[in-house]
Amino acid sequence: MPPVAPRDLEAAWDRARAAAAAERWGAPRRLLFRRPDGSAQEMLLADADAACWAEAVDAAHDLGTIGGLSLCLRLLALVEVMTRARWLRGLFAMTSDGIEIDPALLRAAAAMPLDAAARFDETGLRRLLSRPIPSGVSA
């Protein structure tokens, strides 16, 4: 999946959070990825939250495009890694207005590759966040 602009990822986060607060739940989505050898990998977004967030991203960035799909998968991967990587807790804060995410974490999530399961490699993310993120990835 290609990189996305950090500002687009942050805006997608805000839209998805607003959709969840308004209980605009989306339908489950089936994503099918064809490999060059003709085989395919399927991903089902059946979780209510994932479907809601995918719906919110689709409304602003067509999930039928590579850019929209990349944005959606990065958003979901960011949520997933924030729940499992305890060391990331210093890079986001829960407030009464929602979750504030450190700009460095947004830049990393916007730029780093996703693995075959559409997740961020925790070791790679830690390595990326331990050094300056290239300035070519703008907010």
N, CA, C and O atoms as CSV, one atom per row, in Angstrom:
chain,resi,resn,atom,element,x,y,z
A,1,MET,N,N,0.840,-1.177,0.000
A,1,MET,CA,C,0.000,0.000,0.000
A,1,MET,C,C,0.889,1.245,0.000
A,1,MET,O,O,1.877,1.309,0.731
A,2,PRO,N,N,0.539,2.212,-0.806
A,2,PRO,CA,C,1.354,3.428,-0.864
A,2,PRO,C,C,1.205,4.266,0.402
A,2,PRO,O,O,0.209,4.151,1.117
A,3,PRO,N,N,2.191,5.101,0.674
A,3,PRO,CA,C,2.081,6.017,1.817
A,3,PRO,C,C,0.913,6.983,1.608
A,3,PRO,O,O,0.432,7.168,0.490
A,4,VAL,N,N,0.477,7.582,2.692
A,4,VAL,CA,C,-0.572,8.603,2.650
A,4,VAL,C,C,-0.041,9.832,3.382
A,4,VAL,O,O,0.964,9.750,4.088
A,5,ALA,N,N,-0.697,10.939,3.220
A,5,ALA,CA,C,-0.301,12.156,3.942
A,5,ALA,C,C,-0.747,12.033,5.397
A,5,ALA,O,O,-1.883,11.641,5.663
A,6,PRO,N,N,0.135,12.364,6.339
A,6,PRO,CA,C,-0.255,12.305,7.754
A,6,PRO,C,C,-1.519,13.104,8.057
A,6,PRO,O,O,-2.333,12.678,8.876
A,7,ARG,N,N,-1.696,14.247,7.414
A,7,ARG,CA,C,-2.903,15.054,7.659
A,7,ARG,C,C,-4.157,14.303,7.216
A,7,ARG,O,O,-5.209,14.439,7.840
A,8,ASP,N,N,-4.055,13.498,6.128
A,8,ASP,CA,C,-5.198,12.701,5.682
A,8,ASP,C,C,-5.507,11.594,6.677
A,8,ASP,O,O,-6.672,11.282,6.921
A,9,LEU,N,N,-4.469,11.000,7.250
A,9,LEU,CA,C,-4.664,9.958,8.250
A,9,LEU,C,C,-5.320,10.541,9.505
A,9,LEU,O,O,-6.227,9.936,10.075
A,10,GLU,N,N,-4.865,11.697,9.920
A,10,GLU,CA,C,-5.450,12.351,11.094
A,10,GLU,C,C,-6.910,12.734,10.828
A,10,GLU,O,O,-7.763,12.562,11.699
A,11,ALA,N,N,-7.200,13.250,9.633
A,11,ALA,CA,C,-8.580,13.612,9.286
A,11,ALA,C,C,-9.466,12.360,9.220
A,11,ALA,O,O,-10.622,12.395,9.640
A,12,ALA,N,N,-8.924,11.264,8.697
A,12,ALA,CA,C,-9.682,10.006,8.647
A,12,ALA,C,C,-9.982,9.522,10.064
A,12,ALA,O,O,-11.080,9.039,10.341
A,13,TRP,N,N,-9.010,9.652,10.953
A,13,TRP,CA,C,-9.210,9.283,12.353
A,13,TRP,C,C,-10.383,10.082,12.931
A,13,TRP,O,O,-11.273,9.515,13.565
A,14,ASP,N,N,-10.376,11.396,12.708
A,14,ASP,CA,C,-11.435,12.256,13.241
A,14,ASP,C,C,-12.799,11.918,12.653
A,14,ASP,O,O,-13.789,11.878,13.383
A,15,ARG,N,N,-12.868,11.673,11.340
A,15,ARG,CA,C,-14.140,11.300,10.702
A,15,ARG,C,C,-14.646,9.961,11.226
A,15,ARG,O,O,-15.839,9.798,11.480
A,16,ALA,N,N,-13.745,9.015,11.385
A,16,ALA,CA,C,-14.142,7.692,11.870
A,16,ALA,C,C,-14.646,7.769,13.306
A,16,ALA,O,O,-15.634,7.125,13.662
A,17,ARG,N,N,-13.977,8.545,14.109
A,17,ARG,CA,C,-14.416,8.712,15.501
A,17,ARG,C,C,-15.791,9.380,15.560
A,17,ARG,O,O,-16.637,8.993,16.366
A,18,ALA,N,N,-16.010,10.386,14.704
A,18,ALA,CA,C,-17.307,11.057,14.650
A,18,ALA,C,C,-18.394,10.094,14.173
A,18,ALA,O,O,-19.514,10.125,14.683
A,19,ALA,N,N,-18.075,9.246,13.208
A,19,ALA,CA,C,-19.056,8.261,12.714
A,19,ALA,C,C,-19.428,7.280,13.819
A,19,ALA,O,O,-20.597,6.922,13.963
A,20,ALA,N,N,-18.451,6.846,14.593
A,20,ALA,CA,C,-18.724,5.915,15.693
A,20,ALA,C,C,-19.573,6.593,16.767
A,20,ALA,O,O,-20.502,5.987,17.301
A,21,ALA,N,N,-19.256,7.849,17.082
A,21,ALA,CA,C,-20.026,8.579,18.094
A,21,ALA,C,C,-21.476,8.771,17.648
A,21,ALA,O,O,-22.393,8.764,18.469
A,22,ALA,N,N,-21.673,8.945,16.330
A,22,ALA,CA,C,-23.020,9.116,15.779
A,22,ALA,C,C,-23.704,7.774,15.484
A,22,ALA,O,O,-24.832,7.726,14.994
A,23,GLU,N,N,-22.983,6.681,15.800
A,23,GLU,CA,C,-23.493,5.319,15.575
A,23,GLU,C,C,-23.856,5.067,14.115
A,23,GLU,O,O,-24.861,4.422,13.815
A,24,ARG,N,N,-23.022,5.586,13.209
A,24,ARG,CA,C,-23.188,5.320,11.771
A,24,ARG,C,C,-22.364,4.083,11.439
A,24,ARG,O,O,-21.272,4.174,10.877
A,25,TRP,N,N,-22.906,2.936,11.797
A,25,TRP,CA,C,-22.206,1.667,11.601
A,25,TRP,C,C,-22.282,1.264,10.142
A,25,TRP,O,O,-23.350,1.313,9.532
A,26,GLY,N,N,-21.187,0.879,9.600
A,26,GLY,CA,C,-21.152,0.421,8.218
A,26,GLY,C,C,-21.400,-1.075,8.147
A,26,GLY,O,O,-21.347,-1.781,9.154
A,27,ALA,N,N,-21.667,-1.535,6.959
A,27,ALA,CA,C,-21.840,-2.973,6.738
A,27,ALA,C,C,-20.466,-3.637,6.705
A,27,ALA,O,O,-19.472,-2.992,6.372
A,28,PRO,N,N,-20.408,-4.920,7.049
A,28,PRO,CA,C,-19.129,-5.629,6.909
A,28,PRO,C,C,-18.631,-5.503,5.467
A,28,PRO,O,O,-19.423,-5.419,4.529
A,29,ARG,N,N,-17.326,-5.491,5.312
A,29,ARG,CA,C,-16.721,-5.358,3.984
A,29,ARG,C,C,-15.771,-6.512,3.730
A,29,ARG,O,O,-15.034,-6.948,4.615
A,30,ARG,N,N,-15.807,-6.982,2.528
A,30,ARG,CA,C,-14.904,-8.047,2.092
A,30,ARG,C,C,-13.924,-7.431,1.116
A,30,ARG,O,O,-14.321,-6.894,0.082
A,31,LEU,N,N,-12.650,-7.507,1.442
A,31,LEU,CA,C,-11.607,-6.974,0.578
A,31,LEU,C,C,-10.870,-8.158,-0.030
A,31,LEU,O,O,-10.481,-9.087,0.679
A,32,LEU,N,N,-10.684,-8.123,-1.314
A,32,LEU,CA,C,-10.019,-9.205,-2.017
A,32,LEU,C,C,-8.796,-8.644,-2.727
A,32,LEU,O,O,-8.895,-7.701,-3.512
A,33,PHE,N,N,-7.645,-9.236,-2.442
A,33,PHE,CA,C,-6.392,-8.791,-3.026
A,33,PHE,C,C,-5.866,-9.896,-3.929
A,33,PHE,O,O,-5.573,-10.998,-3.465
A,34,ARG,N,N,-5.750,-9.606,-5.200
A,34,ARG,CA,C,-5.230,-10.583,-6.159
A,34,ARG,C,C,-3.715,-10.463,-6.242
A,34,ARG,O,O,-3.165,-9.366,-6.343
A,35,ARG,N,N,-3.064,-11.596,-6.199
A,35,ARG,CA,C,-1.600,-11.647,-6.320
A,35,ARG,C,C,-1.247,-11.837,-7.790
A,35,ARG,O,O,-2.076,-12.293,-8.578
A,36,PRO,N,N,-0.024,-11.488,-8.156
A,36,PRO,CA,C,0.403,-11.656,-9.553
A,36,PRO,C,C,0.308,-13.100,-10.053
A,36,PRO,O,O,0.132,-13.332,-11.249
A,37,ASP,N,N,0.426,-14.067,-9.143
A,37,ASP,CA,C,0.361,-15.474,-9.567
A,37,ASP,C,C,-1.074,-15.971,-9.755
A,37,ASP,O,O,-1.285,-17.142,-10.071
A,38,GLY,N,N,-2.061,-15.090,-9.564
A,38,GLY,CA,C,-3.460,-15.466,-9.756
A,38,GLY,C,C,-4.169,-15.844,-8.470
A,38,GLY,O,O,-5.399,-15.875,-8.438
A,39,SER,N,N,-3.429,-16.130,-7.411
A,39,SER,CA,C,-4.066,-16.445,-6.136
A,39,SER,C,C,-4.594,-15.153,-5.510
A,39,SER,O,O,-4.307,-14.057,-5.991
A,40,ALA,N,N,-5.351,-15.294,-4.454
A,40,ALA,CA,C,-5.942,-14.122,-3.821
A,40,ALA,C,C,-5.881,-14.248,-2.303
A,40,ALA,O,O,-5.857,-15.345,-1.746
A,41,GLN,N,N,-5.857,-13.105,-1.666
A,41,GLN,CA,C,-5.947,-13.038,-0.210
A,41,GLN,C,C,-7.187,-12.228,0.109
A,41,GLN,O,O,-7.422,-11.176,-0.485
A,42,GLU,N,N,-7.969,-12.714,1.037
A,42,GLU,CA,C,-9.207,-12.047,1.412
A,42,GLU,C,C,-9.092,-11.480,2.819
A,42,GLU,O,O,-8.477,-12.085,3.698
A,43,MET,N,N,-9.686,-10.323,3.019
A,43,MET,CA,C,-9.747,-9.718,4.337
A,43,MET,C,C,-11.198,-9.317,4.573
A,43,MET,O,O,-11.808,-8.647,3.739
A,44,LEU,N,N,-11.736,-9.720,5.690
A,44,LEU,CA,C,-13.109,-9.388,6.024
A,44,LEU,C,C,-13.109,-8.409,7.182
A,44,LEU,O,O,-12.559,-8.689,8.247
A,45,LEU,N,N,-13.725,-7.267,6.969
A,45,LEU,CA,C,-13.883,-6.277,8.036
A,45,LEU,C,C,-15.275,-6.468,8.623
A,45,LEU,O,O,-16.211,-5.750,8.272
A,46,ALA,N,N,-15.401,-7.441,9.519
A,46,ALA,CA,C,-16.698,-7.792,10.090
A,46,ALA,C,C,-16.929,-7.136,11.448
A,46,ALA,O,O,-18.074,-6.980,11.872
A,47,ASP,N,N,-15.866,-6.757,12.123
A,47,ASP,CA,C,-15.981,-6.080,13.408
A,47,ASP,C,C,-16.765,-4.783,13.211
A,47,ASP,O,O,-16.508,-4.042,12.262
A,48,ALA,N,N,-17.710,-4.510,14.093
A,48,ALA,CA,C,-18.571,-3.324,13.946
A,48,ALA,C,C,-17.758,-2.036,13.887
A,48,ALA,O,O,-18.050,-1.155,13.079
A,49,ASP,N,N,-16.743,-1.921,14.735
A,49,ASP,CA,C,-15.918,-0.707,14.725
A,49,ASP,C,C,-15.148,-0.579,13.415
A,49,ASP,O,O,-15.106,0.499,12.823
A,50,ALA,N,N,-14.535,-1.678,12.958
A,50,ALA,CA,C,-13.775,-1.644,11.701
A,50,ALA,C,C,-14.687,-1.291,10.534
A,50,ALA,O,O,-14.305,-0.513,9.660
A,51,ALA,N,N,-15.891,-1.859,10.516
A,51,ALA,CA,C,-16.835,-1.556,9.440
A,51,ALA,C,C,-17.268,-0.096,9.485
A,51,ALA,O,O,-17.421,0.541,8.443
A,52,CYS,N,N,-17.464,0.430,10.678
A,52,CYS,CA,C,-17.845,1.834,10.846
A,52,CYS,C,C,-16.736,2.745,10.341
A,52,CYS,O,O,-16.993,3.711,9.622
A,53,TRP,N,N,-15.495,2.431,10.724
A,53,TRP,CA,C,-14.379,3.262,10.318
A,53,TRP,C,C,-14.150,3.167,8.822
A,53,TRP,O,O,-13.830,4.168,8.181
A,54,ALA,N,N,-14.308,1.976,8.254
A,54,ALA,CA,C,-14.163,1.814,6.798
A,54,ALA,C,C,-15.232,2.623,6.068
A,54,ALA,O,O,-14.950,3.243,5.043
A,55,GLU,N,N,-16.440,2.619,6.584
A,55,GLU,CA,C,-17.533,3.401,5.993
A,55,GLU,C,C,-17.200,4.890,5.999
A,55,GLU,O,O,-17.437,5.588,5.013
A,56,ALA,N,N,-16.650,5.372,7.109
A,56,ALA,CA,C,-16.295,6.795,7.222
A,56,ALA,C,C,-15.191,7.165,6.241
A,56,ALA,O,O,-15.237,8.230,5.626
A,57,VAL,N,N,-14.205,6.296,6.093
A,57,VAL,CA,C,-13.124,6.569,5.137
A,57,VAL,C,C,-13.670,6.515,3.719
A,57,VAL,O,O,-13.313,7.349,2.887
A,58,ASP,N,N,-14.531,5.542,3.432
A,58,ASP,CA,C,-15.095,5.392,2.093
A,58,ASP,C,C,-15.897,6.626,1.679
A,58,ASP,O,O,-15.894,7.007,0.508
A,59,ALA,N,N,-16.576,7.243,2.631
A,59,ALA,CA,C,-17.386,8.427,2.328
A,59,ALA,C,C,-16.528,9.604,1.859
A,59,ALA,O,O,-16.985,10.434,1.074
A,60,ALA,N,N,-15.292,9.674,2.338
A,60,ALA,CA,C,-14.421,10.796,1.976
A,60,ALA,C,C,-13.361,10.418,0.947
A,60,ALA,O,O,-12.933,11.255,0.153
A,61,HIS,N,N,-12.939,9.157,0.964
A,61,HIS,CA,C,-11.871,8.661,0.070
A,61,HIS,C,C,-12.325,7.295,-0.437
A,61,HIS,O,O,-12.262,6.311,0.300
A,62,ASP,N,N,-12.762,7.228,-1.627
A,62,ASP,CA,C,-13.298,6.002,-2.223
A,62,ASP,C,C,-12.409,4.790,-1.940
A,62,ASP,O,O,-11.246,4.763,-2.345
A,63,LEU,N,N,-12.955,3.786,-1.243
A,63,LEU,CA,C,-12.190,2.573,-0.958
A,63,LEU,C,C,-11.914,1.768,-2.220
A,63,LEU,O,O,-11.129,0.821,-2.187
A,64,GLY,N,N,-12.541,2.128,-3.321
A,64,GLY,CA,C,-12.273,1.483,-4.599
A,64,GLY,C,C,-10.991,1.980,-5.247
A,64,GLY,O,O,-10.582,1.484,-6.297
A,65,THR,N,N,-10.357,2.968,-4.612
A,65,THR,CA,C,-9.086,3.490,-5.119
A,65,THR,C,C,-7.960,2.998,-4.213
A,65,THR,O,O,-8.186,2.687,-3.043
A,66,ILE,N,N,-6.772,2.932,-4.748
A,66,ILE,CA,C,-5.628,2.481,-3.952
A,66,ILE,C,C,-5.346,3.463,-2.815
A,66,ILE,O,O,-4.957,3.051,-1.721
A,67,GLY,N,N,-5.538,4.745,-3.066
A,67,GLY,CA,C,-5.319,5.743,-2.015
A,67,GLY,C,C,-6.310,5.611,-0.872
A,67,GLY,O,O,-5.923,5.657,0.295
A,68,GLY,N,N,-7.581,5.449,-1.197
A,68,GLY,CA,C,-8.602,5.275,-0.168
A,68,GLY,C,C,-8.405,3.995,0.619
A,68,GLY,O,O,-8.561,3.977,1.840
A,69,LEU,N,N,-8.065,2.928,-0.081
A,69,LEU,CA,C,-7.828,1.650,0.584
A,69,LEU,C,C,-6.604,1.730,1.489
A,69,LEU,O,O,-6.629,1.224,2.611
A,70,SER,N,N,-5.540,2.359,1.012
A,70,SER,CA,C,-4.332,2.512,1.821
A,70,SER,C,C,-4.636,3.308,3.085
A,70,SER,O,O,-4.187,2.945,4.172
A,71,LEU,N,N,-5.389,4.381,2.948
A,71,LEU,CA,C,-5.753,5.202,4.099
A,71,LEU,C,C,-6.555,4.389,5.114
A,71,LEU,O,O,-6.284,4.455,6.313
A,72,CYS,N,N,-7.524,3.635,4.650
A,72,CYS,CA,C,-8.371,2.825,5.530
A,72,CYS,C,C,-7.547,1.761,6.257
A,72,CYS,O,O,-7.656,1.611,7.474
A,73,LEU,N,N,-6.733,1.035,5.519
A,73,LEU,CA,C,-5.942,-0.029,6.139
A,73,LEU,C,C,-4.914,0.533,7.119
A,73,LEU,O,O,-4.647,-0.083,8.151
A,74,ARG,N,N,-4.343,1.679,6.814
A,74,ARG,CA,C,-3.395,2.304,7.733
A,74,ARG,C,C,-4.102,2.767,9.009
A,74,ARG,O,O,-3.561,2.632,10.106
A,75,LEU,N,N,-5.297,3.305,8.862
A,75,LEU,CA,C,-6.075,3.731,10.023
A,75,LEU,C,C,-6.369,2.532,10.930
A,75,LEU,O,O,-6.172,2.602,12.143
A,76,LEU,N,N,-6.832,1.452,10.343
A,76,LEU,CA,C,-7.130,0.256,11.130
A,76,LEU,C,C,-5.865,-0.342,11.733
A,76,LEU,O,O,-5.886,-0.819,12.867
A,77,ALA,N,N,-4.767,-0.320,10.988
A,77,ALA,CA,C,-3.494,-0.839,11.509
A,77,ALA,C,C,-2.989,0.018,12.666
A,77,ALA,O,O,-2.422,-0.504,13.626
A,78,LEU,N,N,-3.194,1.327,12.578
A,78,LEU,CA,C,-2.777,2.217,13.652
A,78,LEU,C,C,-3.546,1.902,14.932
A,78,LEU,O,O,-2.953,1.797,16.006
A,79,VAL,N,N,-4.849,1.755,14.820
A,79,VAL,CA,C,-5.663,1.408,15.990
A,79,VAL,C,C,-5.186,0.078,16.576
A,79,VAL,O,O,-5.030,-0.058,17.789
A,80,GLU,N,N,-4.961,-0.890,15.703
A,80,GLU,CA,C,-4.552,-2.219,16.157
A,80,GLU,C,C,-3.212,-2.177,16.882
A,80,GLU,O,O,-3.076,-2.779,17.948
A,81,VAL,N,N,-2.224,-1.485,16.333
A,81,VAL,CA,C,-0.902,-1.454,16.973
A,81,VAL,C,C,-0.945,-0.646,18.273
A,81,VAL,O,O,-0.208,-0.954,19.209
A,82,MET,N,N,-1.790,0.372,18.343
A,82,MET,CA,C,-1.906,1.148,19.575
A,82,MET,C,C,-2.481,0.300,20.707
A,82,MET,O,O,-2.197,0.561,21.876
A,83,THR,N,N,-3.277,-0.703,20.379
A,83,THR,CA,C,-3.858,-1.549,21.420
A,83,THR,C,C,-2.895,-2.623,21.910
A,83,THR,O,O,-3.042,-3.114,23.029
A,84,ARG,N,N,-1.918,-2.994,21.095
A,84,ARG,CA,C,-1.033,-4.098,21.505
A,84,ARG,C,C,0.384,-3.671,21.875
A,84,ARG,O,O,1.052,-4.396,22.611
A,85,ALA,N,N,0.859,-2.551,21.407
A,85,ALA,CA,C,2.244,-2.131,21.665
A,85,ALA,C,C,2.275,-1.174,22.852
A,85,ALA,O,O,2.076,0.031,22.695
A,86,ARG,N,N,2.526,-1.718,24.032
A,86,ARG,CA,C,2.505,-0.917,25.260
A,86,ARG,C,C,3.482,0.265,25.192
A,86,ARG,O,O,3.212,1.325,25.757
A,87,TRP,N,N,4.606,0.084,24.508
A,87,TRP,CA,C,5.621,1.138,24.442
A,87,TRP,C,C,5.131,2.366,23.673
A,87,TRP,O,O,5.747,3.427,23.767
A,88,LEU,N,N,4.035,2.245,22.915
A,88,LEU,CA,C,3.485,3.390,22.191
A,88,LEU,C,C,2.678,4.335,23.083
A,88,LEU,O,O,2.336,5.439,22.659
A,89,ARG,N,N,2.379,3.926,24.279
A,89,ARG,CA,C,1.491,4.713,25.142
A,89,ARG,C,C,1.971,6.131,25.387
A,89,ARG,O,O,1.162,7.009,25.689
A,90,GLY,N,N,3.246,6.371,25.266
A,90,GLY,CA,C,3.760,7.735,25.420
A,90,GLY,C,C,3.549,8.588,24.182
A,90,GLY,O,O,3.828,9.786,24.195
A,91,LEU,N,N,3.047,7.965,23.093
A,91,LEU,CA,C,2.863,8.693,21.837
A,91,LEU,C,C,1.401,9.003,21.522
A,91,LEU,O,O,1.081,9.500,20.441
A,92,PHE,N,N,0.523,8.708,22.471
A,92,PHE,CA,C,-0.870,9.134,22.341
A,92,PHE,C,C,-1.451,9.306,23.736
A,92,PHE,O,O,-0.994,8.687,24.697
A,93,ALA,N,N,-2.464,10.154,23.829
A,93,ALA,CA,C,-3.092,10.421,25.120
A,93,ALA,C,C,-4.601,10.446,24.948
A,93,ALA,O,O,-5.130,11.001,23.985
A,94,MET,N,N,-5.271,9.836,25.895
A,94,MET,CA,C,-6.735,9.868,25.899
A,94,MET,C,C,-7.157,11.104,26.687
A,94,MET,O,O,-6.748,11.304,27.831
A,95,THR,N,N,-7.987,11.928,26.043
A,95,THR,CA,C,-8.473,13.148,26.683
A,95,THR,C,C,-9.994,13.144,26.638
A,95,THR,O,O,-10.601,12.236,26.072
A,96,SER,N,N,-10.599,14.144,27.227
A,96,SER,CA,C,-12.060,14.238,27.190
A,96,SER,C,C,-12.563,14.487,25.767
A,96,SER,O,O,-13.725,14.219,25.463
A,97,ASP,N,N,-11.697,14.995,24.903
A,97,ASP,CA,C,-12.070,15.253,23.509
A,97,ASP,C,C,-11.756,14.084,22.585
A,97,ASP,O,O,-12.066,14.141,21.395
A,98,GLY,N,N,-11.149,13.029,23.112
A,98,GLY,CA,C,-10.784,11.882,22.278
A,98,GLY,C,C,-9.332,11.509,22.498
A,98,GLY,O,O,-8.790,11.696,23.587
A,99,ILE,N,N,-8.712,10.984,21.469
A,99,ILE,CA,C,-7.316,10.573,21.565
A,99,ILE,C,C,-6.454,11.534,20.776
A,99,ILE,O,O,-6.710,11.798,19.602
A,100,GLU,N,N,-5.425,12.055,21.434
A,100,GLU,CA,C,-4.449,12.906,20.766
A,100,GLU,C,C,-3.255,12.037,20.406
A,100,GLU,O,O,-2.702,11.341,21.257
A,101,ILE,N,N,-2.863,12.082,19.137
A,101,ILE,CA,C,-1.775,11.248,18.651
A,101,ILE,C,C,-0.571,12.125,18.332
A,101,ILE,O,O,-0.690,13.147,17.656
A,102,ASP,N,N,0.582,11.712,18.827
A,102,ASP,CA,C,1.821,12.429,18.560
A,102,ASP,C,C,2.047,12.499,17.047
A,102,ASP,O,O,1.881,11.490,16.363
A,103,PRO,N,N,2.416,13.649,16.516
A,103,PRO,CA,C,2.660,13.783,15.076
A,103,PRO,C,C,3.683,12.779,14.531
A,103,PRO,O,O,3.567,12.349,13.384
A,104,ALA,N,N,4.674,12.404,15.329
A,104,ALA,CA,C,5.669,11.428,14.864
A,104,ALA,C,C,5.022,10.071,14.619
A,104,ALA,O,O,5.382,9.380,13.665
A,105,LEU,N,N,4.077,9.680,15.463
A,105,LEU,CA,C,3.371,8.414,15.266
A,105,LEU,C,C,2.491,8.488,14.026
A,105,LEU,O,O,2.422,7.523,13.265
A,106,LEU,N,N,1.827,9.601,13.811
A,106,LEU,CA,C,1.018,9.771,12.595
A,106,LEU,C,C,1.886,9.707,11.342
A,106,LEU,O,O,1.516,9.059,10.363
A,107,ARG,N,N,3.049,10.380,11.369
A,107,ARG,CA,C,3.944,10.340,10.213
A,107,ARG,C,C,4.436,8.927,9.939
A,107,ARG,O,O,4.516,8.502,8.787
A,108,ALA,N,N,4.766,8.198,11.008
A,108,ALA,CA,C,5.240,6.823,10.842
A,108,ALA,C,C,4.142,5.947,10.258
A,108,ALA,O,O,4.392,5.180,9.328
A,109,ALA,N,N,2.933,6.050,10.789
A,109,ALA,CA,C,1.816,5.235,10.307
A,109,ALA,C,C,1.445,5.594,8.869
A,109,ALA,O,O,0.976,4.740,8.117
A,110,ALA,N,N,1.647,6.823,8.496
A,110,ALA,CA,C,1.343,7.259,7.130
A,110,ALA,C,C,2.369,6.745,6.127
A,110,ALA,O,O,2.065,6.585,4.945
A,111,ALA,N,N,3.596,6.484,6.607
A,111,ALA,CA,C,4.692,6.160,5.693
A,111,ALA,C,C,5.117,4.700,5.671
A,111,ALA,O,O,5.487,4.190,4.613
A,112,MET,N,N,5.075,4.014,6.803
A,112,MET,CA,C,5.682,2.680,6.844
A,112,MET,C,C,4.812,1.632,6.167
A,112,MET,O,O,3.591,1.773,6.114
A,113,PRO,N,N,5.441,0.582,5.649
A,113,PRO,CA,C,4.686,-0.457,4.957
A,113,PRO,C,C,3.811,-1.274,5.907
A,113,PRO,O,O,4.076,-1.371,7.106
A,114,LEU,N,N,2.776,-1.847,5.338
A,114,LEU,CA,C,1.923,-2.793,6.058
A,114,LEU,C,C,2.391,-4.199,5.708
A,114,LEU,O,O,2.898,-4.434,4.611
A,115,ASP,N,N,2.222,-5.133,6.640
A,115,ASP,CA,C,2.594,-6.520,6.331
A,115,ASP,C,C,1.441,-7.210,5.589
A,115,ASP,O,O,0.435,-6.573,5.277
A,116,ALA,N,N,1.585,-8.487,5.314
A,116,ALA,CA,C,0.584,-9.237,4.543
A,116,ALA,C,C,-0.770,-9.289,5.248
A,116,ALA,O,O,-1.795,-9.493,4.598
A,117,ALA,N,N,-0.786,-9.108,6.564
A,117,ALA,CA,C,-2.038,-9.104,7.324
A,117,ALA,C,C,-2.575,-7.682,7.523
A,117,ALA,O,O,-3.496,-7.467,8.310
A,118,ALA,N,N,-1.993,-6.711,6.803
A,118,ALA,CA,C,-2.381,-5.298,6.888
A,118,ALA,C,C,-2.148,-4.734,8.285
A,118,ALA,O,O,-2.960,-3.963,8.796
A,119,ARG,N,N,-1.040,-5.122,8.892
A,119,ARG,CA,C,-0.649,-4.606,10.200
A,119,ARG,C,C,0.713,-3.943,10.080
A,119,ARG,O,O,1.438,-4.141,9.105
A,120,PHE,N,N,1.042,-3.154,11.091
A,120,PHE,CA,C,2.373,-2.577,11.169
A,120,PHE,C,C,3.266,-3.533,11.938
A,120,PHE,O,O,2.866,-4.085,12.963
A,121,ASP,N,N,4.466,-3.721,11.442
A,121,ASP,CA,C,5.460,-4.511,12.148
A,121,ASP,C,C,5.928,-3.690,13.341
A,121,ASP,O,O,6.479,-2.601,13.181
A,122,GLU,N,N,5.704,-4.220,14.528
A,122,GLU,CA,C,6.017,-3.464,15.737
A,122,GLU,C,C,7.500,-3.126,15.840
A,122,GLU,O,O,7.856,-2.016,16.236
A,123,THR,N,N,8.366,-4.071,15.488
A,123,THR,CA,C,9.806,-3.819,15.539
A,123,THR,C,C,10.193,-2.723,14.551
A,123,THR,O,O,10.971,-1.827,14.877
A,124,GLY,N,N,9.641,-2.802,13.337
A,124,GLY,CA,C,9.919,-1.781,12.337
A,124,GLY,C,C,9.400,-0.416,12.756
A,124,GLY,O,O,10.047,0.602,12.513
A,125,LEU,N,N,8.239,-0.396,13.382
A,125,LEU,CA,C,7.665,0.860,13.855
A,125,LEU,C,C,8.534,1.461,14.955
A,125,LEU,O,O,8.775,2.668,14.972
A,126,ARG,N,N,8.997,0.627,15.859
A,126,ARG,CA,C,9.869,1.105,16.945
A,126,ARG,C,C,11.160,1.685,16.359
A,126,ARG,O,O,11.640,2.734,16.790
A,127,ARG,N,N,11.703,0.980,15.372
A,127,ARG,CA,C,12.940,1.439,14.728
A,127,ARG,C,C,12.697,2.776,14.020
A,127,ARG,O,O,13.510,3.694,14.129
A,128,LEU,N,N,11.589,2.881,13.302
A,128,LEU,CA,C,11.272,4.104,12.580
A,128,LEU,C,C,11.081,5.279,13.537
A,128,LEU,O,O,11.528,6.391,13.254
A,129,LEU,N,N,10.428,5.039,14.649
A,129,LEU,CA,C,10.182,6.116,15.607
A,129,LEU,C,C,11.418,6.482,16.421
A,129,LEU,O,O,11.431,7.512,17.097
A,130,SER,N,N,12.451,5.652,16.364
A,130,SER,CA,C,13.665,5.953,17.117
A,130,SER,C,C,14.604,6.877,16.352
A,130,SER,O,O,15.616,7.319,16.896
A,131,ARG,N,N,14.278,7.173,15.100
A,131,ARG,CA,C,15.093,8.095,14.309
A,131,ARG,C,C,14.163,9.082,13.608
A,131,ARG,O,O,12.963,8.829,13.497
A,132,PRO,N,N,14.698,10.189,13.142
A,132,PRO,CA,C,13.858,11.182,12.460
A,132,PRO,C,C,13.180,10.570,11.223
A,132,PRO,O,O,13.799,9.818,10.469
A,133,ILE,N,N,11.921,10.901,11.036
A,133,ILE,CA,C,11.175,10.441,9.875
A,133,ILE,C,C,11.470,11.403,8.732
A,133,ILE,O,O,11.442,12.617,8.933
A,134,PRO,N,N,11.752,10.890,7.540
A,134,PRO,CA,C,12.143,11.752,6.409
A,134,PRO,C,C,11.186,12.921,6.208
A,134,PRO,O,O,9.969,12.778,6.331
A,135,SER,N,N,11.754,14.065,5.899
A,135,SER,CA,C,10.941,15.265,5.724
A,135,SER,C,C,10.077,15.207,4.483
A,135,SER,O,O,9.159,16.016,4.347
A,136,GLY,N,N,10.334,14.279,3.570
A,136,GLY,CA,C,9.497,14.122,2.379
A,136,GLY,C,C,8.098,13.675,2.693
A,136,GLY,O,O,7.217,13.767,1.838
A,137,VAL,N,N,7.863,13.187,3.905
A,137,VAL,CA,C,6.543,12.779,4.349
A,137,VAL,C,C,5.992,13.956,5.127
A,137,VAL,O,O,6.297,14.127,6.308
A,138,SER,N,N,5.176,14.772,4.465
A,138,SER,CA,C,4.715,16.016,5.081
A,138,SER,C,C,3.369,15.850,5.766
A,138,SER,O,O,2.579,14.969,5.427
A,139,ALA,N,N,3.137,16.693,6.707
A,139,ALA,CA,C,1.866,16.706,7.436
A,139,ALA,C,C,0.910,17.542,6.731
A,139,ALA,O,O,-0.228,17.689,7.177
